[in-house]
Amino acid sequence: MCNHTLPLLGRLIVYILLEVILLKYDLVLLHAPSVYDFRKNALLAGPISDVVPSSPVFEMYPIGLTSIAEYLERQGLRVKIINIANRMLMDENFDVEKKLKKIRTRAFGIDLHWLPHAHGSIELAKIVKNLHPETPLIFGGLSATYYHKELIEYPFIDFVMRGDSTEKLMLLLINHLKNGTHHLGGIPNLTWKDGDTPVYNPLSHVPDSLDEFDIPGYRYTIKSVFKYKNFLDPLPYNGWLQYPNTAILTAKGCTQGCLICGGSKQSYKDNCNRKILAKRSPAKLIEDILFIQRFSRAPIFILHDIRQAGKEYVDEFFERLSKINLKNELVFELFQYANEEFFEKIEKAVPKYSIELTLETHDEKIRRYNGKFNCTNAKVIETLQSALKHSCKKIDIFFMVGIPHQDYQSVLDNVDFCEEIHNACGGNKRLSYFVAPLAPFLDPASPAFENPEKYGYKKFCHTFEDHRKAITQPSWKYMLSFETDYMTRDEIVRSTYESARSLNAFKLKYNLIDKKTHDEVNEKITRSLEYIEKIDEIIALPEQEKNQQLALLSKEMEEVNKYSICGKHELKWEVKKHYADIFSLTAIGIELLAEDIWINAKQKWIAYNKRVGEASKSRT
């Protein structure tokens, strides 16, 4: 090493240490609970989260947070994810303000991907801005994209990053905040303030390939535990270590036109300017699977129907799968009818797999109208029979309450169709059946939200502020942002519980659940209906008395909110075998951290030498 290099190296080390000491992070990403003060307010969330991994707090953060964090860290920035919702859920004494007060960062980011976070995200933003008034605050996500003009009017929100793929744009914005290297007007998709005047940059960054990003960024998540010395902050949801669900994303956008979906083809076009599907290549999907296998044996969800990307894509994916030692179960989503050839391909390439399909209704006409599983019931049964014939281990079938043209009796008739399916499939216990309401909100940007009267809806919530207030209502009946031409809010609630009770009896009849599970679900349904009636009475009371009565109900209702219309383990796969491998996680974390340190040191060395060279030229 040359003598003159040593002083430079010393200065570099000092520079790095000062940067870390004075400003620990470049970006801290926060995930808020659905309702910020859920720990003290009485809310009967009911079944709105029964068929997703997280609780009614919706503590599972969107996978986009990890891809943003991973991409920025790859460029030499320091990014931390804190799942505030999960920390609050895991510890009733967790002090949010104490946690946030000591953070030093160049910017904070809060996701507003799903609209049920309308209340929590705003309340968390207020707290952050109060503690760090000079630190920029950024919002992002599909719901933030839709309501960006409302959000930027809040005095505590500085930026809204729009679109479905914002990794590169976040890098431009953070570099602007760090170095002033980019003019805000030149950053695509950005909503910002020029003084007090909102500015809406064109939504023009819409990449058609996702291969450049880790989606989800599991490498980042594992590394961050060791890099930032906190095990709890980045956990995806409560209980993840006991049941570590993982997923890989095949695409952004959609080829389907479902009326009630904010992620439909038309919705993506209107909200994100996405006109074509952005795919993650089969080669990248295999890389993701191989990495997940290093730390977990839990099922891996293949998000979205892989057939959206075309036959060649599907064939390449299964061809590559067949060449690896696949150890995890894969779970495939189906949006439409699948023939026997498709399941033959899966069987040949995947040792163990399951499928999920949201059938929504038994009624063929309603399915055709809404766009999901647009085929006959005979074709639905044929799909299921083909899957069972070709070694499918588990099939989850979901029905929905509150869809267009569905009346009360049609909801109840779904259970009769479950029995028809079950008998046609020889009473096979690999079939599982679920019912859930379309709740709490009608998706913004969905055709039904944009043209409610055309598709048979009456909206109670229009603006962002409407939704923010609705999610704090004491019962999910009052949270519902809509009713239909066929059912009132009260009928949507009651038909959900009545069909759930009937489905519960059907499951016991065919030994799909045991007597204990059946009785527990029945008890929760009964208690839920009682609370619905109690809350209806309390709502009519004067404000002070109403709040007192709701506070008394709060603790009672807590247990009813958990799996209120189905058994706790019905959606799970062989629970005991899916504990995360702590030793593997540790080894991977240390490996990734060492790699990160080396890459960052090289990047800083290059940047420092560049500055020294420029300074030398300037003096010359």
JOQUI-V521705 format. One line per field, one symbol per residue. psi: psi as a letter, one per 30 degrees, with the letter a starting at -180 (. if undefined). A space follows every 10 residues. Layout:
# JOQUI-V521705
psi = ???
This chain:
# JOQUI-V521705
psi = kkefeeeeee eeeeeeeeee eejelekjkk kllekehfff kjkifbgfgf glelaffhfj lkffeeeeee eeefggljkk kjieeeeeef jfgkjeeeef egkjlflkkk kiekffgeee eeeeeeeeee eiffkkkkll leeeeegeee effkfgkekk jllfjgeeee eeeeeefefg fkkefgjlgk kakjcgkkkj lkifjikgkg ffljjlieee eeefeeeghj eeegkelkge eeiikllkke lkalflhkeg kfgleeeeee eggjflkjlk leeeeeeeee eefffkglkj kjkljffefl eeeeeeeeee efflijflkk kkkkflkkle eefeeeeefj eklllkkjee lfjeeeeeef fkhilleeee eeeeeeeeeh gkfkjkkklk kglkgkleee eefeeeeeee eeefgghkff kkklkkljlf lkkkfleeee ieeeghlkkf keleeeeeee fglfkfefek glllffklee eeeeeeeeee eeeeeeeeeg hflleeeeee eeeeeeeeee eeeeeeeeef lleeeeeeee eefeeefeef fjifgllegf gljiefggkk jeeeeeeeee eeeeeeeeee eeeeeeeeee eeeeeeeee.
